Amino acid sequence: MEQYELPKGFLGCGFKFPVQVDGNTGRMRTVSYEDDIKEAIRIILMTRKGERVRNPDFGCRIHDYAFADMDYTTLNAVKREVERALVQWEPRIDEIEVSMDTAQETEGVLLIRINYRVRSTNNPYNLVFPYYLNEGFGTEL
């Protein structure tokens, strides 16, 4: 039986984050397909609710926990917030599983592990989002 593979164009294309200019073409750098979804997830998690003037509900409230104790209650609240934000703002994914890795907590880093499935291709993916617990650490991805 021959398997039919859908073209990936329906997954979308967007600006590379952070926004950059391509030195060769002078155009804005873009990402496509599954990479666009990963960029969108990072943007959702890095945007504080209320930060976007025209869309104040967009984003994630994980920043509310930046200086909280990393106990069981806080970790569960962060997990629920990440899941809620992704379900609300990234419709191209489902089967979202979020877990926390606190191995680097003493360095001020909480690793948020996100497993998800791209709805239209049925392919599983994962992303590790480093969340910096206080202002003394960088926010690079």
N, C-alpha and C positions, 0 to 999 in steps of 0.2 A: 504494500500500500504506500503510495507516494504521500509524503507529508508536505502540507502547504505552509509556507512561512510568510507571515504578514510583513509588509514593509514597515520600517521603524519610524517613518515620518510622523505617525500619529502620536508618538510619545512627546514630541515637542522640541523646541529649541529656545534657548534663552541666553542672556548675557552671562559671561564668566564672572564668578564672584571671588574676590572683589573685582569690580569693574576694571578692565584693562584695555589698553589700545594695542593692537597687533603692530609691532614695529615694521613688519614687511609690507602690510597692506594699508596701514593707517586707519583701519576699521576697528570697531569694538570687537573684542574676542567673544566668541560664543561657545556654548556647549550644547550637545544634542543628546537625545534619547535618554538612556539610563543615567548618563552623567548630568543631564539637566535635572533629573529627579533628585539626585544626590545634592546638587547645588540648592535646589528648592528646600530640601529638608534642612540644610545648614542655615539658610536664610530664615526659615520659620523659627528655628531654635535660637538664633542669635538676635531676633527682633523682639524687643520688649513690647508687651501689650500697651497700647497708647502711644507708641513711638511714631507711627505713621498717621499723619494728620488726616488724610482722607479715608483711612481705614483703621480707626483706633482699636478695633477688635482683633486685628491681625497680629500674630506672634505667639509667644509662649511665656508663661510666668515663671520659668525656672530661675530667672534673675532675682525673684523674691527670696530665694533660698541661699543666696551667695554667702551670707555670713551666719547661716544657721548651723547648729550642730549637725554633723553627719550621722545621725542616729537612724534607727529603723523607720521611725515616723517620717522624718524628712526625706529619706531615700524613697519611700513609698509615695510621698507627695510629689517628688520630682518625677518619678516614673509615671504616675497618673497624668501629670501635666504634659509630659512629652507625648504620651499616647493620645491624649485629648487634642493637643494642637495638631498632631499629624493627621488624625482622623478628620478634623475640621478643615484643614488647609491644604492637604495634599491628596486629592481624590484619585490620583493615578496609582496609589498603593493600597494594599490591605494586608491582612494577617500580620499586623504590627506586633512585634514582641520587643519589649524594652527591658534591659537589665543594667545594673550599676556595678562598676568595678571600682572599689575603693582602695586598691593596692597602692595608689600614688597619693592618697589623701594627705600624707605628711608633707608632700611637695606642693599641696594646694590644688591638686587636679582630681576631678571625678570623671572617669571615663564612662560615657553613656553609650551602651551597645544597643544598636537598633537593627533588628532583623525584620525584613518586610518582603512582600511579593508585589511585583509589578502586575497590576490587574490584567492589562491587555496581552502581555506575553506569557504570563504565568511563571515567570522566572524569579527565583529567590535572590535577594541581595542582602548585604549588611553594610553597616556604617558605624564607625566608632567616632563619637563626637566628644572631644576633650572639653570639659567645662571647668573653667578656672574659678576656684572657690573664693578668691579674694583679689583685691585690686593690685596686689604686689606681683601678680603673675601676668604674663601676656595673654592675648586672646587669639593668637594665630591658629590657623587650621592647618 
